Amino acid sequence: MHNFQDNAARWGELVERLHGRLDELVDLFMARVQEIPEYAGNRVDLPELRKTARETFRRLVDGLRDKELQQAGRNGDRDSLMQFSSELGAKRARAGISPEALISAVRLDFSILWDDLLQISDPEDAMLLTSRVDRVWRVVDEFATHTHSSYSAERVRMAQEESNIRREFIARLFSKSELSADTISQAAAALVTDPDARFSIVAASGEAASKLRAIAAQGPQSSQKLFVHEFGGSAYVFWALGRPASGRAQPEGPAYLPAGIAGIPCGYVEGFAGLRALPAAARTAERLALLLQPSDKGPLTAAGAWARLAKQQLQDAGLDLWADLDSALSPCRGGERERLEETVRHFLSTGNITITAQALFCHRNTILNRLHRFQDLTGIDLAVPSQAARLVVAWA
């Protein structure tokens, strides 16, 4: 058995023998790393993988030297190993290796080094190896930790860069009324989406916009990937619906709303055709958002807001249907106006005298009398669609 004074010299001999066996270490690593699916799938070029493995083992073995030899400057030092691990972690992140696969590969280093130490040592080296096992583990573990830290930092940087690229191309889609084929193609590639798919979009401002941002920040809850754009205090969120099957209509409606958005008051344009139509759809969604009322508890579509849109357009043109209606009903007294409006609103929602009578707990003839009275006051015959539409718009 070696005495205490001989331990350092003997350890130095074993480290030198490891240096002479780098090719054997690399061969063993290459064989075992191929058992990890992502490495077996050639995500990392084999010559590069072999070169990196050799450099890794060379630097790890350097790190096993006693401190006196390291300080003497022989064959590199800890800073060199840490610099190499930083480069390796970033490189593997760019190659698309998963963190689990990376750690599995790096952990091979310890078992390979230790097994080789056992192979090249003599039986009387048992106590020496026992005293040095902690050093071997510490060097490899520090290398693995630093590699993983660098890998994680690179993944964050890549995600931020990807997010910035997406935002840039989304901004391009919103910045022009007419999109060129190149802009659409480049944006679709950056967003990893089908430019000819059907899309839906929602828009909101204020508190509702904050809620939309929060939903989008959570990431996709299903296969729907959400894209966000912010401009002028408004938030826009759009997503692809996919292409319809041949010969079949594309289903639309609330079922295609991402989780959470159904409860947010916002303007909603559903199922428009392709990224080319995005600017126009965004303008429509923004316009719908401006028509939201306190009673609205979810997305407002053009189908649900057509009367509000028409009313707004007429008011912009100087025509106020509600003012004319208010004037026509002014002769009503003693609650008559409230009863007439309630009856007419129910009838407009169903178009059925019997259902209206049942809903208001009135006789059918009472409903007819109220409708006739309303017509006498306003001149609006609810049986004429164009006149009924004027009333719907006035009350929107």
C-alpha positions as CSV (number, residue, x, y, z in Angstrom):
1,M,0.0,0.0,0.0
2,H,1.3,3.5,-0.8
3,N,2.2,5.7,2.1
4,F,0.8,9.2,2.5
5,Q,3.8,10.9,0.8
6,D,3.5,8.7,-2.2
7,N,-0.2,9.5,-2.7
8,A,0.2,12.7,-4.6
9,A,2.8,11.2,-6.9
10,R,0.8,8.1,-7.5
11,W,-2.3,10.2,-8.2
12,G,-0.3,12.2,-10.7
13,E,0.7,9.0,-12.5
14,L,-2.9,7.9,-12.8
15,V,-4.0,11.3,-14.1
16,E,-1.2,11.1,-16.7
17,R,-2.3,7.6,-17.7
18,L,-5.8,9.0,-18.2
19,H,-4.4,11.6,-20.5
20,G,-2.9,8.9,-22.6
21,R,-6.3,7.1,-22.9
22,L,-8.4,10.0,-24.2
23,D,-9.2,8.0,-27.4
24,E,-10.5,5.1,-25.3
25,L,-12.6,7.5,-23.2
26,V,-14.1,9.1,-26.2
27,D,-14.9,5.8,-27.9
28,L,-16.7,4.6,-24.8
29,F,-18.6,7.9,-24.5
30,M,-19.6,7.8,-28.2
31,A,-21.0,4.3,-27.8
32,R,-23.0,5.2,-24.7
33,V,-24.3,8.6,-25.8
34,Q,-25.9,6.9,-28.8
35,E,-28.3,5.3,-26.3
36,I,-29.8,8.7,-25.7
37,P,-32.5,9.1,-28.4
38,E,-31.8,12.8,-29.2
39,Y,-28.1,12.1,-29.8
40,A,-28.8,8.9,-31.7
41,G,-31.1,11.0,-34.0
42,N,-28.0,13.0,-35.1
43,R,-29.1,16.3,-33.9
44,V,-25.4,16.8,-33.1
45,D,-23.0,16.1,-36.0
46,L,-21.0,13.0,-35.0
47,P,-17.5,14.4,-35.9
48,E,-18.3,17.5,-33.8
49,L,-19.6,15.3,-31.0
50,R,-16.4,13.3,-31.0
51,K,-14.3,16.4,-31.0
52,T,-16.2,17.9,-28.2
53,A,-16.0,14.7,-26.1
54,R,-12.3,14.6,-26.5
55,E,-11.9,18.2,-25.5
56,T,-14.2,17.6,-22.5
57,F,-12.3,14.7,-21.2
58,R,-9.0,16.4,-21.7
59,R,-10.1,19.4,-19.6
60,L,-11.8,17.2,-17.0
61,V,-8.6,15.2,-16.6
62,D,-6.7,18.4,-16.2
63,G,-9.1,19.4,-13.5
64,L,-8.2,16.2,-11.6
65,R,-4.6,17.3,-11.0
66,D,-3.5,18.3,-7.5
67,K,-3.8,22.0,-6.9
68,E,0.0,22.5,-6.8
69,L,0.3,21.2,-10.4
70,Q,-2.7,23.3,-11.6
71,Q,-1.2,26.4,-10.1
72,A,2.0,25.6,-11.9
73,G,0.1,26.2,-15.1
74,R,0.3,22.7,-16.6
75,N,-2.4,21.8,-19.2
76,G,-5.0,24.4,-18.5
77,D,-7.0,25.3,-15.4
78,R,-10.5,25.7,-13.9
79,D,-11.3,28.9,-15.8
80,S,-10.5,27.1,-19.1
81,L,-12.9,24.3,-18.2
82,M,-15.7,26.7,-17.2
83,Q,-15.3,28.6,-20.4
84,F,-15.5,25.4,-22.4
85,S,-18.6,24.3,-20.5
86,S,-20.3,27.7,-21.2
87,E,-19.6,27.3,-24.9
88,L,-20.9,23.7,-24.8
89,G,-24.1,24.5,-23.1
90,A,-24.9,27.3,-25.5
91,K,-24.0,25.1,-28.5
92,R,-26.3,22.2,-27.4
93,A,-29.2,24.7,-26.8
94,R,-28.9,25.9,-30.4
95,A,-28.8,22.3,-31.6
96,G,-32.2,21.8,-30.0
97,I,-31.1,19.2,-27.5
98,S,-33.5,18.9,-24.5
99,P,-32.2,19.7,-21.0
100,E,-32.8,16.1,-19.9
101,A,-30.8,14.7,-22.8
102,L,-28.0,17.2,-22.2
103,I,-27.7,16.2,-18.5
104,S,-27.8,12.5,-19.3
105,A,-24.9,13.0,-21.7
106,V,-22.8,15.1,-19.3
107,R,-23.4,12.6,-16.5
108,L,-21.8,9.9,-18.6
109,D,-18.4,11.7,-18.0
110,F,-18.2,10.7,-14.3
111,S,-19.0,7.1,-14.8
112,I,-16.6,6.8,-17.7
113,L,-13.7,8.5,-15.9
114,W,-14.2,6.6,-12.7
115,D,-14.5,3.2,-14.5
116,D,-11.3,3.9,-16.4
117,L,-9.5,4.9,-13.2
118,L,-10.5,1.6,-11.7
119,Q,-9.3,-0.2,-14.7
120,I,-5.8,1.4,-14.8
121,S,-5.2,1.3,-11.1
122,D,-3.7,-1.4,-9.0
123,P,-5.4,-3.2,-6.0
124,E,-3.2,-1.2,-3.6
125,D,-4.6,2.0,-5.0
126,A,-8.0,1.4,-3.3
127,M,-7.4,3.9,-0.5
128,L,-6.0,6.5,-2.9
129,L,-9.1,6.2,-5.1
130,T,-11.4,6.4,-2.1
131,S,-9.7,9.6,-1.0
132,R,-10.0,11.1,-4.5
133,V,-13.5,10.1,-5.5
134,D,-14.9,13.3,-4.1
135,R,-12.5,15.3,-6.3
136,V,-13.5,13.4,-9.5
137,W,-17.2,13.9,-8.7
138,R,-16.7,17.6,-7.8
139,V,-14.9,18.4,-11.0
140,V,-17.5,16.7,-13.2
141,D,-20.4,18.1,-11.2
142,E,-19.1,21.6,-11.5
143,F,-18.6,21.1,-15.2
144,A,-22.2,19.7,-15.5
145,T,-23.7,22.5,-13.5
146,H,-22.0,25.2,-15.5
147,T,-22.9,23.6,-18.7
148,H,-26.6,23.4,-17.7
149,S,-26.5,27.0,-16.5
150,S,-25.1,28.2,-19.8
151,Y,-27.6,26.0,-21.7
152,S,-30.5,27.6,-19.8
153,A,-29.3,31.1,-20.4
154,E,-29.0,30.4,-24.1
155,R,-32.5,28.9,-24.2
156,V,-33.8,32.1,-22.6
157,R,-31.9,34.3,-25.0
158,M,-33.2,32.2,-28.0
159,A,-36.8,32.4,-26.7
160,Q,-36.5,36.2,-26.3
161,E,-35.0,36.5,-29.8
162,E,-37.7,34.3,-31.3
163,S,-40.3,36.4,-29.4
164,N,-38.8,39.6,-30.8
165,I,-38.8,38.2,-34.3
166,R,-42.5,37.2,-34.0
167,R,-43.4,40.6,-32.7
168,E,-41.6,42.3,-35.6
169,F,-43.4,40.3,-38.2
170,I,-46.8,40.6,-36.4
171,A,-46.3,44.4,-36.4
172,R,-45.7,44.3,-40.1
173,L,-49.0,42.4,-40.6
174,F,-50.8,45.2,-38.7
175,S,-49.0,48.1,-40.2
176,K,-50.4,48.0,-43.7
177,S,-53.8,47.8,-45.3
178,E,-52.5,45.8,-48.2
179,L,-50.0,43.1,-47.6
180,S,-47.5,41.9,-50.2
181,A,-47.1,38.2,-50.9
182,D,-43.5,38.4,-49.5
183,T,-44.6,39.9,-46.2
184,I,-47.3,37.3,-45.8
185,S,-44.9,34.5,-46.6
186,Q,-42.2,35.7,-44.3
187,A,-44.6,36.4,-41.4
188,A,-46.2,33.0,-41.8
189,A,-42.7,31.3,-41.6
190,A,-41.8,33.4,-38.5
191,L,-45.1,32.5,-36.8
192,V,-45.0,28.9,-38.0
193,T,-48.5,29.1,-39.3
194,D,-50.4,28.5,-42.5
195,P,-50.9,31.8,-44.3
196,D,-54.0,30.6,-46.0
197,A,-55.7,29.2,-42.9
198,R,-58.8,30.7,-41.4
199,F,-58.1,33.0,-38.4
200,S,-60.1,34.7,-35.7
201,I,-59.1,37.9,-33.9
202,V,-60.3,39.8,-30.8
203,A,-59.5,43.4,-29.7
204,A,-59.9,45.3,-26.5
205,S,-58.6,48.2,-24.5
206,G,-58.3,49.1,-20.8
207,E,-58.9,46.3,-18.3
208,A,-60.1,43.9,-20.9
209,A,-56.9,44.3,-22.9
210,S,-54.9,43.4,-19.8
211,K,-56.9,40.2,-19.4
212,L,-56.3,39.3,-23.1
213,R,-52.6,39.8,-22.6
214,A,-52.7,37.6,-19.5
215,I,-54.5,34.8,-21.4
216,A,-52.0,35.0,-24.3
217,A,-49.0,35.0,-21.9
218,Q,-50.2,31.7,-20.4
219,G,-49.5,30.0,-23.7
220,P,-51.7,27.7,-25.7
221,Q,-54.2,25.7,-23.6
222,S,-54.9,23.5,-26.6
223,S,-53.6,23.3,-30.2
224,Q,-54.4,27.0,-30.7
225,K,-51.3,29.2,-30.6
226,L,-52.1,32.7,-29.7
227,F,-50.4,35.7,-31.3
228,V,-50.5,39.1,-29.7
229,H,-50.1,42.7,-31.0
230,E,-50.4,45.9,-29.0
231,F,-50.9,49.4,-30.4
232,G,-52.3,52.6,-29.1
233,G,-53.5,51.1,-25.8
234,S,-55.3,48.3,-27.5
235,A,-54.5,44.6,-27.4
236,Y,-55.2,42.3,-30.3
237,V,-55.0,38.5,-30.1
238,F,-55.4,36.3,-33.1
239,W,-55.1,32.5,-33.8
240,A,-55.4,30.1,-36.7
241,L,-58.4,27.8,-37.0
242,G,-56.8,25.5,-39.6
243,R,-58.0,24.7,-43.1
244,P,-61.4,23.1,-43.5
245,A,-61.6,19.6,-44.8
246,S,-62.4,19.4,-48.5
247,G,-66.0,19.8,-49.3
248,R,-66.9,20.6,-45.7
249,A,-67.8,24.0,-44.1
250,Q,-65.4,25.4,-41.5
251,P,-67.2,25.4,-38.2
252,E,-67.0,28.7,-36.3
253,G,-68.4,30.3,-33.2
254,P,-67.8,30.1,-29.4
255,A,-66.3,26.6,-29.6
256,Y,-63.2,28.1,-31.4
257,L,-62.6,30.7,-28.7
258,P,-59.4,29.9,-26.6
259,A,-60.0,29.2,-23.0
260,G,-60.6,32.4,-21.0
261,I,-61.4,34.7,-23.8
262,A,-65.1,33.8,-23.8
263,G,-65.5,35.8,-20.6
264,I,-63.7,38.9,-21.7
265,P,-65.6,41.8,-23.3
266,C,-63.9,42.5,-26.6
267,G,-64.5,42.9,-30.3
268,Y,-64.5,39.6,-32.1
269,V,-64.1,38.7,-35.8
270,E,-64.3,35.0,-36.4
271,G,-63.1,32.9,-39.3
272,F,-61.6,35.4,-41.8
273,A,-59.7,34.0,-44.7
274,G,-55.9,34.0,-44.4
275,L,-53.3,36.5,-43.1
276,R,-54.0,38.8,-46.0
277,A,-57.4,39.7,-44.4
278,L,-55.8,40.4,-41.0
279,P,-55.5,44.2,-41.2
280,A,-59.2,44.6,-42.2
281,A,-60.3,42.1,-39.5
282,A,-58.3,44.0,-36.9
283,R,-59.9,47.2,-37.8
284,T,-63.4,45.6,-37.5
285,A,-62.5,44.0,-34.2
286,E,-61.3,47.4,-32.9
287,R,-64.5,49.1,-34.1
288,L,-66.6,46.4,-32.4
289,A,-64.7,46.9,-29.1
290,L,-65.7,50.6,-29.2
291,L,-69.3,49.5,-29.3
292,L,-69.1,47.4,-26.1
293,Q,-71.7,48.2,-23.4
294,P,-71.5,47.5,-19.6
295,S,-74.0,44.7,-20.1
296,D,-71.6,42.8,-22.4
297,K,-69.8,40.0,-20.6
298,G,-68.0,38.4,-23.5
299,P,-66.8,38.9,-27.1
300,L,-69.0,41.0,-29.4
301,T,-69.3,39.9,-33.0
302,A,-70.5,41.8,-36.1
303,A,-73.6,39.5,-36.1
304,G,-74.4,40.5,-32.6
305,A,-73.5,44.2,-33.0
306,W,-74.9,45.0,-36.5
307,A,-77.6,47.2,-35.0
308,R,-75.1,49.1,-33.0
309,L,-72.8,49.5,-36.0
310,A,-75.7,50.8,-38.1
311,K,-76.8,53.2,-35.3
312,Q,-73.3,54.6,-35.0
313,Q,-73.1,55.1,-38.8
314,L,-76.4,56.9,-38.9
315,Q,-75.4,59.1,-35.9
316,D,-72.2,60.0,-37.7
317,A,-74.3,61.0,-40.7
318,G,-76.5,63.2,-38.4
319,L,-79.5,60.9,-38.3
320,D,-80.8,60.0,-34.8
321,L,-83.5,57.3,-35.0
322,W,-83.8,57.1,-31.2
323,A,-84.6,60.8,-30.9
324,D,-87.4,60.5,-33.4
325,L,-88.8,57.4,-31.5
326,D,-88.5,59.2,-28.2
327,S,-90.5,62.1,-29.5
328,A,-93.2,59.8,-31.0
329,L,-93.7,58.0,-27.6
330,S,-93.8,61.2,-25.5
331,P,-97.6,61.3,-25.3
332,C,-97.7,58.1,-23.3
333,R,-98.7,58.5,-19.6
334,G,-98.9,56.4,-16.5
335,G,-96.5,53.7,-17.4
336,E,-97.9,53.1,-20.9
337,R,-94.6,53.7,-22.6
338,E,-92.8,51.1,-20.4
339,R,-95.5,48.5,-21.2
340,L,-95.4,49.3,-24.9
341,E,-91.6,49.1,-25.1
342,E,-91.4,45.9,-23.1
343,T,-94.0,44.3,-25.4
344,V,-92.4,45.4,-28.6
345,R,-88.9,44.3,-27.5
346,H,-90.2,40.8,-26.7
347,F,-92.0,40.6,-30.0
348,L,-88.9,41.8,-31.9
349,S,-86.8,39.0,-30.3
350,T,-89.2,36.2,-31.2
351,G,-91.5,37.5,-34.0
352,N,-94.3,35.5,-32.3
353,I,-97.5,36.9,-30.7
354,T,-98.2,33.8,-28.6
355,I,-94.7,33.5,-27.2
356,T,-94.7,37.2,-26.3
357,A,-98.0,36.8,-24.5
358,Q,-96.7,33.8,-22.5
359,A,-93.5,35.6,-21.6
360,L,-95.4,38.7,-20.3
361,F,-98.3,36.7,-18.8
362,C,-100.8,38.6,-21.0
363,H,-103.7,37.6,-23.2
364,R,-102.9,37.4,-26.9
365,N,-105.3,40.2,-27.6
366,T,-103.6,42.5,-25.1
367,I,-100.3,42.0,-27.0
368,L,-102.1,42.8,-30.3
369,N,-103.6,45.9,-28.9
370,R,-100.3,47.2,-27.6
371,L,-98.6,46.6,-30.9
372,H,-101.4,48.5,-32.7
373,R,-101.1,51.3,-30.2
374,F,-97.3,51.4,-30.8
375,Q,-97.9,51.6,-34.5
376,D,-100.4,54.4,-34.1
377,L,-97.9,56.5,-32.0
378,T,-94.7,55.8,-34.1
379,G,-95.9,54.9,-37.5
380,I,-93.8,51.7,-37.3
381,D,-95.5,48.6,-38.6
382,L,-93.6,45.7,-37.0
383,A,-94.8,43.3,-39.7
384,V,-92.7,45.2,-42.2
385,P,-89.1,44.1,-41.9
386,S,-87.5,47.4,-43.0
387,Q,-89.6,49.3,-40.4
388,A,-88.9,46.8,-37.7
389,A,-85.1,47.1,-38.5
390,R,-85.3,50.8,-37.9
391,L,-86.6,50.1,-34.4
392,V,-83.9,47.5,-33.7
393,V,-81.3,50.1,-34.7
394,A,-82.8,52.9,-32.6
395,W,-82.8,50.7,-29.5
396,A,-79.3,49.2,-30.1
